[in-house]
Amino acid sequence: MTERNHAPAHRHHRHHWRRDLVELAALFCAVAVADGIANLVAHGPHGPILLIASAVALLVTTAFHTWWARRHSHAPPPPGTAPSDPAPGTTAARSASAATSASGSASESATAPTTALWRMRTTVRDEPGSLAAICSALAHHGVDILTLQTHPLPEGGTVDEFLLRSPQQLASAGLSRAIAGAGGHSTWIERADAHDLVDTPTRVLGLATRTALDAAELPLALRQLLGRCTIHSIPATTLSGRPNAGADAPVEGVLEATVMRLRDPSGGAITVERPHLPFTPTEFARARALVELDARLGPRVPRSQDVLTLPEGNEITVRRADGSDLAAARAMHDRCSERTLGLRYHGPVADADRYLGHLLSPRFGRTLAATTASGKLVALGHLLWDGDETEVALLIEDDWQRRGIGSELLGRLISMAVEAGCDSVYAVTQSSNTGMVAAMRGLGLPLDYQIEEGTLVITARLDAKPATSRVAYELPRAQQPYGQQHPR
């Protein structure tokens, strides 16, 4: 250590003696040249001309020196010449190498023409240096770490969640091998998009705000908070009034690896499942906080409404509907013909009223209501979560059909589906229901048709967001209305 500290100083001392000798020789040469020029100017026949030429040469030399200095003043020093370079193999050298590699990878990713975004989770040992090994492995492959979250585990260890920007040619398998070599295990990787660039606190606050404004946002907020998962809402009782199995989740909730069960504020339980990727205690606490917020605020839907004028001059009001509209919806059922109810529910007409409580609940989707100027409910439009798919359904009272109400409700439901991140929506009807077929065709979206045993399923592709943003929220199969039991 002592010899390494003194050797650079000795070289620095000899460097100053050489520079002093050169400067002294240059000074003597300058004096001699100046004396010769002075004698030539004073006694020669062309003295003034030589003086002017010397001034011009001096200006040219100065300009050239300035240009050269600006061009080469920021040139990096040759490797190994800096006196402060750490010795190879030391801790400082490894740290500097890792920092240089990380900085270089970030610079390369910023200038690279094509990169890819990844979300990655891996479990590491809870000991010093584990995270540093993961970061060094990523830097070695030119991967830039954009965000990092840590999820401590009760049994020891830590789940680290990264948002990464990597070279396009680096596949997920290569990332997995690099992480495994650095000590990570149970690694999970999927493609990310620009929406994941929002930091976690900001995203959680935004989801809490949406949940506070609209009770129907809770399942969507849970889905966006926890990623790709399936959410089941289990009512406290069945349609026949019997207690529902699995609806007795404790107030504090239960976390079991890839399943978490929370008490639904509206009654029953909410079960969240995510295969192959266990939930962490941190995620469970966030989900429970959202559910508790929903419970404290109680039932609520946005009260905004739009007044529309129909072609014949009548005005209708379109607004969100909820459980408070149950009596009005049943009264509309009584005014509808058996054919209209049969086209909507695809089953016994006598059972139609039994499904209204589920259809109007914000846990299973969103409902729009159309009312007349006197307040009479004449139409309902439903957007229903059905696993990874989304159903749209319309019920228009007979006297108000063929007036454009169905197209208006359907267009608004499609806009809601786009906001929820759905890839597509489907409608279950019959080929004889020309009104529903015309309304779907009027959307101007790509449509797929499937006919089985007289039932027509029309699927509209929205292409609003990537497939990883799809809503996965479904009714228990035993509770689904007839409109959702379609042949696929």
MOTA-V31253 format. One record per pair of residues at least 12 apart in sequence whose ideal C-beta (glycine too) atoms are under 7 Angstrom apart, sorted by the first residue. I is the first residue (numbers start at 0). GAP is how many residues later the second one is. D is the distance in whole Angstrom. If there is no record, write none. Layout:
i=I gap=GAP d=D
i=I gap=GAP d=D
This chain:
i=7 gap=75 d=4
i=36 gap=17 d=7
i=97 gap=38 d=5
i=97 gap=41 d=6
i=100 gap=38 d=4
i=100 gap=39 d=6
i=101 gap=37 d=4
i=104 gap=34 d=5
i=104 gap=37 d=4
i=104 gap=38 d=6
i=104 gap=39 d=6
i=105 gap=38 d=5
i=107 gap=34 d=6
i=108 gap=33 d=7
i=108 gap=35 d=4
i=108 gap=56 d=5
i=111 gap=55 d=6
i=113 gap=54 d=4
i=114 gap=50 d=5
i=114 gap=51 d=7
i=114 gap=52 d=6
i=114 gap=53 d=6
i=115 gap=50 d=5
i=115 gap=52 d=5
i=116 gap=48 d=6
i=116 gap=74 d=7
i=116 gap=75 d=4
i=116 gap=76 d=7
i=116 gap=79 d=7
i=117 gap=46 d=5
i=117 gap=48 d=6
i=117 gap=57 d=7
i=117 gap=71 d=6
i=117 gap=73 d=6
i=117 gap=74 d=6
i=118 gap=44 d=6
i=118 gap=71 d=5
i=118 gap=73 d=4
i=118 gap=77 d=6
i=119 gap=42 d=5
i=119 gap=44 d=6
i=119 gap=55 d=7
i=119 gap=67 d=7
i=119 gap=69 d=5
i=120 gap=38 d=6
i=120 gap=40 d=5
i=120 gap=66 d=7
i=120 gap=67 d=5
i=121 gap=12 d=7
i=121 gap=38 d=6
i=121 gap=57 d=5
i=121 gap=62 d=4
i=121 gap=64 d=7
i=121 gap=65 d=4
i=122 gap=34 d=5
i=122 gap=36 d=5
i=122 gap=61 d=7
i=122 gap=62 d=6
i=122 gap=63 d=5
i=123 gap=33 d=7
i=123 gap=34 d=6
i=123 gap=36 d=6
i=123 gap=59 d=6
i=123 gap=60 d=5
i=124 gap=32 d=6
i=124 gap=58 d=7
i=125 gap=30 d=5
i=125 gap=31 d=5
i=125 gap=32 d=5
i=129 gap=53 d=6
i=130 gap=29 d=6
i=132 gap=49 d=4
i=132 gap=50 d=5
i=133 gap=26 d=7
i=133 gap=45 d=6
i=133 gap=48 d=5
i=133 gap=50 d=6
i=136 gap=41 d=5
i=136 gap=42 d=6
i=136 gap=44 d=6
i=136 gap=45 d=4
i=137 gap=26 d=7
i=137 gap=40 d=7
i=140 gap=29 d=6
i=140 gap=33 d=7
i=140 gap=37 d=6
i=141 gap=25 d=5
i=142 gap=21 d=5
i=142 gap=23 d=4
i=143 gap=20 d=7
i=143 gap=21 d=4
i=144 gap=17 d=6
i=144 gap=19 d=6
i=145 gap=17 d=4
i=145 gap=18 d=7
i=145 gap=19 d=6
i=145 gap=51 d=7
i=146 gap=16 d=4
i=146 gap=52 d=6
i=147 gap=12 d=7
i=147 gap=14 d=6
i=148 gap=12 d=4
i=148 gap=51 d=6
i=150 gap=129 d=4
i=150 gap=131 d=5
i=152 gap=127 d=7
i=153 gap=127 d=6
i=158 gap=121 d=5
i=162 gap=29 d=6
i=162 gap=33 d=6
i=171 gap=17 d=5
i=174 gap=14 d=6
i=175 gap=13 d=6
i=187 gap=89 d=5
i=189 gap=278 d=7
i=190 gap=277 d=7
i=192 gap=273 d=6
i=203 gap=21 d=7
i=203 gap=82 d=6
i=206 gap=14 d=4
i=206 gap=17 d=6
i=206 gap=18 d=6
i=206 gap=83 d=7
i=207 gap=82 d=7
i=207 gap=85 d=6
i=210 gap=79 d=6
i=210 gap=82 d=6
i=210 gap=83 d=6
i=211 gap=81 d=6
i=211 gap=85 d=6
i=212 gap=89 d=7
i=213 gap=86 d=7
i=213 gap=87 d=6
i=213 gap=88 d=6
i=214 gap=79 d=6
i=214 gap=84 d=6
i=214 gap=85 d=5
i=214 gap=86 d=6
i=214 gap=147 d=4
i=215 gap=85 d=7
i=215 gap=146 d=4
i=215 gap=150 d=5
i=217 gap=72 d=7
i=217 gap=76 d=5
i=218 gap=12 d=5
i=218 gap=144 d=6
i=218 gap=166 d=7
i=218 gap=254 d=4
i=219 gap=200 d=6
i=219 gap=251 d=6
i=220 gap=69 d=6
i=221 gap=50 d=6
i=221 gap=65 d=6
i=221 gap=68 d=6
i=222 gap=248 d=6
i=222 gap=249 d=6
i=222 gap=250 d=6
i=224 gap=61 d=6
i=224 gap=62 d=6
i=224 gap=65 d=7
i=225 gap=46 d=6
i=225 gap=48 d=7
i=225 gap=57 d=6
i=225 gap=61 d=7
i=227 gap=46 d=7
i=227 gap=240 d=6
i=227 gap=244 d=7
i=228 gap=43 d=5
i=228 gap=44 d=6
i=228 gap=45 d=4
i=228 gap=243 d=6
i=229 gap=43 d=5
i=229 gap=157 d=7
i=229 gap=242 d=5
i=229 gap=244 d=7
i=230 gap=39 d=6
i=230 gap=41 d=5
i=230 gap=241 d=6
i=230 gap=242 d=5
i=231 gap=39 d=4
i=231 gap=242 d=6
i=231 gap=244 d=6
i=232 gap=31 d=6
i=232 gap=35 d=7
i=232 gap=37 d=6
i=232 gap=130 d=4
i=232 gap=131 d=7
i=232 gap=242 d=7
i=233 gap=12 d=5
i=233 gap=13 d=5
i=233 gap=34 d=5
i=233 gap=35 d=5
i=233 gap=37 d=6
i=233 gap=242 d=6
i=234 gap=12 d=6
i=234 gap=32 d=6
i=234 gap=33 d=5
i=234 gap=244 d=7
i=235 gap=31 d=4
i=235 gap=32 d=4
i=238 gap=115 d=5
i=238 gap=240 d=7
i=243 gap=24 d=6
i=245 gap=23 d=6
i=246 gap=21 d=4
i=246 gap=22 d=5
i=247 gap=21 d=7
i=248 gap=12 d=4
i=248 gap=13 d=6
i=248 gap=14 d=5
i=248 gap=20 d=4
i=249 gap=13 d=7
i=250 gap=12 d=6
i=252 gap=31 d=7
i=252 gap=35 d=5
i=254 gap=24 d=6
i=254 gap=26 d=7
i=254 gap=29 d=5
i=256 gap=21 d=5
i=257 gap=15 d=6
i=257 gap=16 d=5
i=257 gap=17 d=6
i=257 gap=19 d=7
i=257 gap=20 d=5
i=257 gap=21 d=7
i=258 gap=12 d=7
i=258 gap=14 d=5
i=259 gap=12 d=5
i=259 gap=19 d=5
i=259 gap=24 d=6
i=259 gap=27 d=6
i=261 gap=25 d=6
i=261 gap=26 d=6
i=261 gap=29 d=5
i=263 gap=99 d=7
i=264 gap=26 d=7
i=264 gap=29 d=5
i=264 gap=30 d=4
i=265 gap=95 d=7
i=265 gap=97 d=6
i=269 gap=21 d=7
i=271 gap=15 d=7
i=298 gap=23 d=7
i=298 gap=24 d=7
i=300 gap=19 d=4
i=300 gap=21 d=5
i=300 gap=61 d=7
i=301 gap=18 d=6
i=304 gap=12 d=5
i=304 gap=13 d=7
i=304 gap=14 d=4
i=305 gap=12 d=5
i=307 gap=100 d=6
i=309 gap=93 d=5
i=309 gap=94 d=6
i=310 gap=92 d=7
i=310 gap=93 d=6
i=314 gap=58 d=5
i=315 gap=54 d=5
i=315 gap=55 d=7
i=315 gap=56 d=6
i=315 gap=89 d=7
i=316 gap=54 d=5
i=317 gap=50 d=6
i=317 gap=52 d=5
i=317 gap=90 d=7
i=317 gap=91 d=7
i=317 gap=94 d=7
i=318 gap=50 d=6
i=319 gap=46 d=7
i=319 gap=48 d=6
i=320 gap=39 d=6
i=320 gap=46 d=4
i=320 gap=47 d=6
i=320 gap=48 d=4
i=320 gap=59 d=7
i=321 gap=38 d=6
i=321 gap=40 d=6
i=322 gap=37 d=5
i=322 gap=38 d=6
i=324 gap=35 d=6
i=324 gap=44 d=6
i=324 gap=52 d=7
i=325 gap=30 d=6
i=325 gap=31 d=6
i=325 gap=34 d=6
i=327 gap=49 d=4
i=328 gap=27 d=5
i=328 gap=31 d=7
i=328 gap=48 d=6
i=328 gap=51 d=6
i=329 gap=23 d=5
i=329 gap=26 d=6
i=331 gap=45 d=5
i=331 gap=46 d=7
i=331 gap=65 d=6
i=332 gap=19 d=6
i=332 gap=20 d=6
i=334 gap=62 d=6
i=335 gap=61 d=6
i=335 gap=62 d=6
i=336 gap=61 d=5
i=339 gap=58 d=6
i=342 gap=86 d=6
i=342 gap=87 d=6
i=342 gap=90 d=5
i=343 gap=49 d=7
i=343 gap=51 d=5
i=343 gap=139 d=7
i=344 gap=136 d=6
i=344 gap=137 d=5
i=344 gap=138 d=6
i=345 gap=82 d=7
i=345 gap=109 d=7
i=345 gap=136 d=4
i=345 gap=137 d=6
i=346 gap=135 d=4
i=354 gap=126 d=4
i=357 gap=117 d=7
i=357 gap=121 d=6
i=357 gap=123 d=7
i=358 gap=23 d=6
i=358 gap=122 d=7
i=363 gap=20 d=6
i=363 gap=21 d=6
i=363 gap=111 d=6
i=364 gap=17 d=6
i=364 gap=18 d=5
i=364 gap=19 d=4
i=364 gap=20 d=5
i=365 gap=17 d=5
i=365 gap=50 d=6
i=366 gap=13 d=6
i=366 gap=14 d=7
i=366 gap=15 d=5
i=367 gap=13 d=4
i=367 gap=41 d=5
i=367 gap=44 d=6
i=367 gap=45 d=7
i=369 gap=35 d=5
i=369 gap=39 d=6
i=377 gap=19 d=5
i=377 gap=22 d=5
i=378 gap=16 d=7
i=378 gap=17 d=5
i=378 gap=18 d=6
i=378 gap=21 d=6
i=378 gap=26 d=5
i=378 gap=30 d=6
i=379 gap=15 d=5
i=380 gap=13 d=5
i=380 gap=28 d=3
i=380 gap=29 d=7
i=380 gap=32 d=5
i=382 gap=30 d=5
i=382 gap=33 d=5
i=382 gap=34 d=6
i=383 gap=100 d=7
i=384 gap=86 d=6
i=384 gap=88 d=4
i=384 gap=89 d=6
i=385 gap=88 d=6
i=385 gap=98 d=5
i=386 gap=85 d=6
i=386 gap=87 d=4
i=387 gap=82 d=6
i=387 gap=84 d=5
i=388 gap=37 d=6
i=389 gap=27 d=6
i=389 gap=32 d=5
i=389 gap=35 d=5
i=389 gap=81 d=7
i=390 gap=34 d=7
i=390 gap=35 d=6
i=390 gap=36 d=7
i=390 gap=37 d=7
i=390 gap=92 d=7
i=390 gap=93 d=6
i=391 gap=18 d=6
i=391 gap=21 d=5
i=391 gap=33 d=5
i=391 gap=35 d=5
i=392 gap=34 d=7
i=392 gap=90 d=5
i=393 gap=12 d=5
i=393 gap=15 d=6
i=393 gap=16 d=6
i=393 gap=42 d=6
i=400 gap=34 d=6
i=401 gap=33 d=7
i=405 gap=29 d=6
i=405 gap=33 d=5
i=406 gap=32 d=5
i=406 gap=35 d=5
i=409 gap=29 d=5
i=409 gap=33 d=7
i=410 gap=32 d=7
i=413 gap=29 d=6
i=416 gap=45 d=6
i=417 gap=44 d=6
i=417 gap=46 d=4
i=419 gap=51 d=5
i=420 gap=43 d=7
i=420 gap=44 d=5
i=420 gap=48 d=4
i=420 gap=49 d=6
i=420 gap=50 d=6
i=421 gap=40 d=6
i=421 gap=48 d=6
i=421 gap=49 d=6
i=422 gap=38 d=7
i=422 gap=39 d=6
i=422 gap=44 d=6
i=422 gap=47 d=5
i=423 gap=35 d=5
i=423 gap=36 d=6
i=423 gap=37 d=5
i=423 gap=38 d=6
i=424 gap=35 d=5
i=424 gap=37 d=7
i=425 gap=31 d=6
i=425 gap=32 d=7
i=425 gap=33 d=4
i=426 gap=13 d=6
i=426 gap=31 d=5
i=427 gap=27 d=6
i=427 gap=29 d=6
i=427 gap=55 d=5
i=427 gap=58 d=4
i=428 gap=27 d=5
i=429 gap=24 d=6
i=429 gap=25 d=7
i=429 gap=26 d=6
i=430 gap=20 d=7
i=430 gap=25 d=5
i=436 gap=21 d=7
i=439 gap=18 d=5
i=439 gap=20 d=6
i=442 gap=17 d=6
i=444 gap=15 d=4
i=444 gap=16 d=6
i=444 gap=17 d=7
i=445 gap=15 d=5
i=446 gap=12 d=7
i=446 gap=13 d=6
i=451 gap=35 d=4
i=452 gap=34 d=7
i=454 gap=31 d=6
i=454 gap=32 d=6
i=456 gap=29 d=5
i=456 gap=31 d=7
